[in-house]
Amino acid sequence: MVHVFEASQIIPASIESAWDFFSNPRNLSRITPPALDFTILTELPERIYAGMMIEYRVRPLLGIPARWVTEITHVEPGKYFVDEQRIGPYRIWHHEHHFAEIEGGRIEVKDRVTYVLPFGPLGDLAHPVLVKPQLAKIFAFREKAVSEIFR
């Protein structure tokens, strides 16, 4: 089964400043909950680019460590970028990050994650109990962290 998780947030920032923050992969740890024990294992440039691979260790569920490799597959500066899992806990993970100017000197940041869980029907049984609530917690933490960064 294909699942979709969406989140959006309005922040008081220009496209340029939001893009500068979100397109710097070194900032990912600042918006990831500490409980996930997120550790980047690769050397990172200051800006993402299409084809860039990022390897990290994370504990996404029940404290179990997982190696995760994502590729930045699409980048349109100031508008959007996409990361896709190449190695990790999901069968499919496709995460779109969209940025749009709105009135009042603010921008809307939208995330759309399309994913397929491992273990077929057993994974889908775990979705409403484990996976979906965990994603909601991760994005709630991210929203709070981003709000504090962009005051």
Buried (B, 14 or more C-beta within 10 A) or exposed (E): EEBEBEBEBBBEBBBEBBBBBBBBBEBBEEBBBEEBEBEBEEEBEEBBEEEBEBBBBBBBEEEEEBEBBBBBBEBEBBEBBBBBBBEBBBBEBBBBBBBBBEEEEBBBBBBBBBBBBEEEEEBBEBBEEBBEEBBEEBBEBBBEBBEEBBE
